[in-house]
Amino acid sequence: MNYAVAAVNDHVVRVSVMTESYYWHYHPNSDETFFTLESILVIELETETIELSPGQLFTVPKTVVHRTRPKGERSVNLPVENSRLETIRIDP
């Protein structure tokens, strides 16, 4: 579940409750920042895996292929992204 909770200039702040993996993808026109509120958010990149605990933040630069998933049953985080974000799905 993903809810927009605020707009800041040309960006949107969302609350995301993740219970399963998101697909591999990238954003050609914007960075994407994640701030974890509850549990652990896993951000998989092609070259490394980042685990964000509550209170930690990480920015995925535009054009970097990634996917997100909860570590465990669920994770709650705040993604911040351009309101005109484009998402390109990468099929394995």
N, C-alpha and C positions, 0 to 999 in steps of 0.2 A: 504494500500500500504506500502510496506516495501522495502527499498533500502539499500544495503551495500554501505557505503561511505568510510570506512577505515579498514585496518587490522593492528592490534597491537599485535606483537608476535603471540600467538595462539588464539587471540580474534578478533571478528569482531564488528565494530560499525555500526549501521544501523540508518536510519531515518525512522520512522514509522508514517504514517498519519492514525489515527484510526477513523473510522466512525461508527463502530459497535463493539459489544462485541466479544472477543476471547473466545474460549472454555476452560473449566476447564482442567488443565494439570499440569504436573511437569517435571522437568529435573533431571534425576538420576546422571548425570555426570558433572553438572556445575551450579554455581550461575548465576543469571540473574539480571543485573542492569538497571534501568530505570532513565533517566534524562529528565524532562519535559521542552519543549521549548515553547509551546503555549497551552492555555486553561488548563483544568484539566484532568489528567489521574487518573482513579480509578483502584486500584489494590485490588482485592478481594482475601483474604486468607480464610481458613476454620474458623479461629478464630477472624478475624478482617478485617476491610476495611480501606485502606489507600488512601488518596486523595493527589496527588502531583500537586502543582501549578508550574508555570514556575520558573525555577531555582532550584527546589528541586529534590533530588535524593533518590532512595530507592533500596536496593538489596534484592531480593528474594533468600534465600539460596537454594542450590540444595536439591531435594526431597520434597520441600514444595509445596503442591497443591495450584494453584492460577489461576486467570484469570484476564484479563485487559479489560478496556472499557473506552470510553471517557465519561466525564460528560458533557452532551450537545451534539451538533451535531458532533464535532470532537475534537481530541487532537493530538498534534504533539510532539513526544518524540524521544529520542535517547536510544535505547536498546543496551547494551553491553553484549556480551555473547561469550562463547567458540566457535570457528569455527567448532568444531565437536559436537556441542550441540545435545543431544538426547531429543526428546519431546514425552512424554507418555500422550495420551489423556485419560481423565477420563469422562466416560459417567454418567450423573446424574441418 
